[in-house]
């Protein structure tokens, strides 16, 4: 694989990771605002559900940022490469 292919692969990987992080942060932000603005109107069960989603997506963001700083695990790289091959086949 040449330098251009590696650069493109790195850029695509960064895009996929960034998209996942943004999606999780949207869930965290929306969930937090919902709890903040509607606390009194939410049942304890609904509050618990929202907090569980907030915490789960916060953990995903932490893991994603850790992966970006320490390098992606081999399984994640393999999955991203498989997705890239699939997209490439669809474009042909």
C-alpha positions in Angstrom: 0.0 0.0 0.0 1.5 3.3 -1.1 1.7 6.6 0.9 -1.4 8.0 -0.8 -3.5 4.9 0.0 -2.3 5.0 3.6 -3.2 8.7 3.8 -6.6 8.1 2.4 -7.2 5.2 4.7 -6.1 7.3 7.7 -8.4 10.1 6.6 -11.4 7.7 6.2 -10.7 6.1 9.5 -10.6 9.5 11.2 -13.9 10.4 9.5 -15.6 7.3 10.8 -14.3 7.8 14.3 -15.2 11.5 14.3 -18.7 10.7 13.1 -19.2 8.1 15.9 -17.9 10.6 18.5 -20.2 13.4 17.2 -23.2 11.0 17.3 -22.5 10.0 20.8 -22.0 13.6 21.9 -25.4 14.5 20.3 -27.0 11.8 22.5 -25.1 13.1 25.6 -26.1 16.7 24.9 -29.7 16.0 24.1 -30.1 13.7 27.0 -28.6 16.2 29.4 -30.7 19.0 28.1 -33.9 16.9 28.4 -33.2 16.0 32.0 -32.2 19.6 32.8 -35.3 21.1 31.2 -37.9 18.5 32.1 -36.7 17.0 35.5 -40.0 17.6 37.3 -42.0 16.2 34.4 -40.0 13.0 34.0 -40.7 9.8 35.9 -37.9 8.3 37.9 -37.8 5.4 35.4 -37.5 7.9 32.4 -34.7 9.8 34.2 -32.9 6.6 34.9 -33.2 5.6 31.2 -31.9 9.0 30.1 -29.0 8.9 32.5 -28.1 5.3 31.4 -27.9 6.5 27.8 -25.9 9.6 28.7 -23.4 7.4 30.6 -23.2 4.8 27.9 -22.5 7.3 25.2 -20.0 9.2 27.4 -18.1 5.9 27.8 -18.1 5.5 24.0 -16.6 9.0 23.6 -13.9 8.2 26.2 -13.1 5.0 24.4 -13.0 6.6 21.0 -10.7 9.4 22.2 -8.5 6.8 23.9 -8.3 4.9 20.6 -7.4 8.1 18.7 -4.6 8.9 21.1 -3.3 5.3 21.5 -4.1 3.9 18.1 -7.1 1.8 17.1 -7.3 -1.8 18.3 -6.6 -4.4 15.6 -10.2 -5.5 15.5 -11.4 -2.0 14.9 -8.9 -1.4 12.1 -10.0 -4.7 10.5 -13.6 -3.7 10.6 -12.9 -0.3 9.1 -10.9 -1.9 6.3 -13.7 -4.3 5.6 -16.2 -1.4 5.4 -13.8 0.4 3.1 -13.5 -2.7 0.8 -17.3 -3.0 0.7 -17.7 0.7 -0.2 -15.1 0.3 -2.9 -16.9 -2.7 -4.4 -20.2 -0.7 -4.4 -18.6 2.1 -6.2 -17.3 -0.1 -9.1 
